[in-house]
Structure formats: C-alpha cells, structure tokens
C-alpha cells in the first residue's frame, strides 16, 4: 500500500467520523466535513455538466459540425444568469418557462405510460389464468377499489362504504410503510458500508500505528 493510499484512508476515516460526530452535537469538525462534502459535490457536478453536456452538445457541435442551432439553447441557458441582476432578472422567466413547458410536455406522456396505463393494466388483469387463481390480481383489485372509495367525497359514505374506506386506509399505510422502510434500508446500507470501511481498512492501520509506537 502506497503512502497516498494510506493518506486517503486516514482522510476518509477522519471525514466519516467527523460527519457522524453530529449524532453527539453540532461541532466544528462536522461543519468542516459538511462544507467539504458540499464543495466537492458542487465541483464534481460542474465537471460532469461540462464534459457530458456542454462540451459534446455545444462546443463540439459548433466547432466540428458547424451546427449553429445549438446556440438557441445556449442563449436560453445564459439567460438564466440574469437572475443575479435585479434589473434584468425578469429575462430569466423566458428560460424558466421554456424548461417547465418542455419538461411537462415530456414527462406527462411518460408518466401516463409508466404509471397510469401500467397500473390500469395490472388492475384489470384476469383473476384466473393457466396457472390457476391469481391471488395477486385479487389483492390489486381490492386495494385499488378500496383506495378510490376512500378518496371519493362526492357522496356521504354509509356504514358499508366506511368499512371499504377503512380497508383503503390500510392499503395506503402499507404502501407508505413499504416506501419508508425501503428508504431506511438504503440509509442503513450506507451506514454499514462506512462501518465496514472503518473496521476493515482503517482499523488495521490504527493497530499498525500502535504497534510501531511500542
């Protein structure tokens, strides 16, 4: 292991401990690590944006292909920076309106295709197939129906509809709980990764340092 690799491990371990020191209380070490993380993330994002977007889609299009159409989105992008000048900040609304309009036009059909149509096709799936009775299809039908009735406020819900609405609440809470559990598991996996790094890569260096001290 080279000296730079050892230095990198010590640096990563120090920043990891500094970040987790916030569990005790806010302190200068945590703030330093936080600022370093934000600064590196911003710099990395700028580099990615330049080499993956600006360079191939603007610079090379102008210099190699002589495609001057790309000047239109380039100008719209530059207009965004008029936000820094109070007198001309209204110009940025042109670019913002274009981004929101184009984004909505692209995302709405994709969302309908990926969410609404897919969910609808899953809801109307047959209960019986060559493999026999499909319990999953029944659960989907019952869940969708119960949730829709729960959000149906046009008429007064009687005793029967209240029971179905209560079932819809259960399906909603199961969905929220699964989403929250998935998020927590993702965060826990990050913690496990950092702890494994400290135990398998940094701890041997610490023991080695103490042995040299003896």
Beta strands, then each sheet from edge to edge (+ up, - down):
strand 1: 128-129
strand 2: 132-133
sheet 1: 1+ 2-
end
